[in-house]
Amino acid sequence: MYEWNFGYLWQYRQLFANGLMVTVGYSLLCIVLGMAVGLIAGIGGLAKTRLLALPLTWYVELFRATPVLVLIIWFYYALPVLIGVAMTASVAAVLALSLYGGAFYSEIIRGGIVSIDAGQSDAARALGMTRFQVMRRVVLPQALRRMTPPLMNQSIMQLKNTSLLSVLALPDLVYQGQAVAHETYRPLEAYTLIALMYIAILLPASKLVRRLESQRAK
């Protein structure tokens, strides 16, 4: 019978801490960039000009239909060959995760904007506001309240997706855990600790999302 012993991992605590910092750092960066891309794609996808809306729609559908692991590998190995520019693992990972997340953020943002009564936009335009002013002052503030829970849910998914960075040998939490497992021959303890560290971050975030959703339902 297997005997659990987490004591072996104590001497590697700094590796796990460093891996957690890398994971959180990449997550925050990809969330911010993903939301920026999603905002542009979400609003642009509603444009009446097909020349603008159609390419953004294709981007969203393409990235939503492609597994994120495939995107990470493709961006690192294939994209540099196509564009003739060397790309580090960090840049490839951030691009892949940000664009992947942006495709989902864009649908959330587009849905939030569409959910606002069109009559409010018409009334604002009648008062002399430009389309940009209507979007910034009338539509987005209201839509943001409706979009917050799903945006947070997608951000949680972004953090989960960073566990795939280890395939590019980036020193995230999973990569450091793999190194410790190979060094100590205690994979069960190492991967259990990784899971607990993810749970410690994601569980409070998930509870916050549920609270926001319940407040919105009232």
C-alpha positions in Angstrom: 0.0 0.0 0.0 1.3 3.4 -1.0 2.5 5.5 2.0 1.9 9.3 1.6 4.7 11.5 2.8 4.5 15.2 2.0 7.7 15.9 4.0 9.8 15.3 0.9 8.3 18.4 -0.7 9.2 20.9 2.0 12.7 21.4 0.7 11.2 22.3 -2.7 8.8 24.9 -1.3 10.6 27.8 -3.1 10.2 26.0 -6.4 6.5 25.7 -5.8 6.3 29.3 -4.7 8.1 30.5 -7.8 5.9 28.4 -10.0 2.8 29.8 -8.4 4.1 33.4 -9.0 4.8 32.6 -12.7 1.3 31.1 -13.0 -0.5 34.1 -11.5 1.7 36.5 -13.5 0.8 34.9 -16.8 -2.8 34.6 -15.8 -3.2 38.3 -15.0 -1.4 39.3 -18.2 -3.5 37.0 -20.4 -6.7 38.1 -18.7 -5.9 41.8 -19.2 -4.8 41.3 -22.9 -7.7 38.9 -23.5 -10.3 41.4 -22.3 -8.7 44.1 -24.4 -8.9 41.9 -27.5 -12.4 40.8 -26.5 -13.6 44.4 -26.1 -12.4 45.3 -29.6 -13.7 42.1 -31.2 -17.0 42.3 -29.3 -17.8 45.9 -30.3 -16.3 45.5 -33.8 -18.3 42.4 -34.4 -21.5 44.5 -34.1 -20.3 47.0 -36.7 -22.6 47.4 -39.7 -19.6 47.3 -42.0 -19.1 43.7 -43.1 -15.5 44.5 -44.0 -14.8 45.0 -40.2 -17.4 42.6 -38.7 -16.7 39.6 -40.9 -13.0 39.1 -40.1 -13.6 39.5 -36.4 -16.4 37.0 -36.5 -14.1 34.5 -38.3 -11.4 35.1 -35.6 -13.9 34.4 -32.8 -15.2 31.2 -34.4 -11.8 30.0 -35.3 -10.3 30.4 -31.9 -13.3 29.1 -30.0 -13.3 26.0 -32.1 -9.6 25.2 -31.6 -8.2 23.5 -28.5 -6.0 25.9 -26.5 -3.2 23.3 -26.3 -3.1 23.1 -30.1 -3.0 26.9 -30.3 -0.1 27.1 -27.8 1.9 24.6 -29.8 1.0 26.1 -33.1 2.0 29.6 -32.1 5.3 28.4 -30.8 6.4 26.0 -33.6 4.4 27.0 -36.7 3.8 30.8 -36.5 7.5 31.7 -36.5 8.0 29.7 -39.6 5.1 31.4 -41.4 6.0 35.0 -40.5 9.8 34.5 -40.5 10.2 36.0 -37.0 11.7 34.1 -34.0 9.4 33.8 -31.1 10.2 32.9 -27.5 8.0 30.5 -25.5 6.7 33.3 -23.3 5.6 35.4 -26.3 3.9 32.4 -28.0 2.1 31.4 -24.8 0.8 34.9 -24.1 -0.3 35.4 -27.7 -2.1 32.1 -27.8 -3.8 32.4 -24.4 -4.8 36.1 -24.9 -6.3 35.5 -28.3 -8.0 32.3 -27.2 -9.5 34.1 -24.2 -10.3 37.1 -26.2 -12.5 35.1 -28.5 -14.6 34.1 -25.5 -14.5 37.5 -23.9 -15.8 39.0 -27.1 -18.9 36.9 -27.1 -19.6 37.8 -23.5 -19.2 41.5 -24.3 -21.2 41.3 -27.5 -24.0 39.5 -25.6 -24.0 42.1 -22.8 -24.2 45.0 -25.3 -27.0 43.4 -27.3 -29.0 42.8 -24.1 -29.3 46.5 -23.5 -32.6 47.9 -24.8 -32.0 49.6 -28.2 -34.4 52.4 -27.2 -31.8 53.8 -24.8 -29.3 54.1 -27.5 -31.9 55.8 -29.8 -32.8 58.2 -27.0 -29.1 59.1 -26.4 -28.6 59.7 -30.1 -31.6 61.9 -30.1 -29.9 64.0 -27.4 -27.0 64.6 -29.7 -24.5 62.0 -28.5 -22.2 60.3 -30.9 -22.0 56.5 -31.3 -18.9 56.5 -29.2 -20.5 58.5 -26.4 -23.6 56.3 -26.4 -21.4 53.2 -26.1 -19.2 54.7 -23.4 -21.8 56.6 -21.3 -25.0 54.6 -21.8 -24.5 51.1 -23.1 -21.3 49.8 -21.5 -21.9 50.9 -17.9 -25.2 49.0 -17.9 -23.8 46.0 -19.9 -20.8 45.7 -17.5 -23.1 44.8 -14.6 -24.5 41.9 -16.6 -21.2 40.9 -18.0 -19.2 40.8 -14.8 -20.1 37.2 -13.6 -19.4 35.5 -17.0 -16.3 37.6 -17.5 -15.0 36.4 -14.1 -15.9 32.8 -15.1 -13.9 33.1 -18.2 -11.0 34.6 -16.2 -11.0 31.6 -14.0 -10.8 29.5 -17.2 -7.8 31.6 -18.2 -6.0 30.7 -15.0 -6.8 27.1 -15.5 -5.4 27.2 -19.1 -2.1 28.4 -17.8 -1.4 24.9 -16.5 -0.7 24.1 -20.2 2.3 26.4 -20.3 4.5 23.5 -19.0 4.4 22.0 -22.6 6.7 24.9 -23.6 9.0 24.4 -20.6 7.9 27.6 -19.0 8.5 27.5 -15.2 4.9 27.6 -14.1 3.4 25.7 -11.2 2.8 22.5 -13.1 6.3 22.5 -14.7 8.0 23.0 -11.3 5.8 20.2 -9.8 6.9 17.9 -12.6 10.5 18.7 -11.8 10.0 18.0 -8.1 8.1 14.7 -8.9 11.0 13.5 -11.1 13.5 14.5 -8.4 11.8 12.9 -5.4 10.0 10.1 -7.1 6.9 11.2 -5.2 4.5 12.2 -8.1 1.3 11.7 -6.1 2.3 14.2 -3.4 3.7 16.7 -5.9 0.6 16.7 -8.1 -1.7 16.7 -5.1 0.0 19.8 -3.8 -0.3 21.5 -7.2 -4.1 20.7 -7.2 -4.5 22.1 -3.7 -2.7 25.3 -4.7 -5.0 25.8 -7.7 -8.0 25.0 -5.5 -6.9 27.6 -3.0 -7.0 30.3 -5.7 -9.9 29.1 -7.7 -12.4 28.2 -5.0 -12.7 31.7 -3.5 -13.0 33.1 -7.0 -15.7 30.7 -7.9 -17.7 31.6 -4.7 -17.4 35.3 -5.6 -18.8 34.6 -9.1 -21.8 32.7 -7.6 -22.4 35.6 -5.2 -22.4 38.1 -8.0 -24.7 35.9 -10.0 -27.1 35.6 -7.1 -27.1 39.4 -6.5 -27.8 40.0 -10.2 -30.8 37.6 -10.1 -32.4 39.5 -7.3 
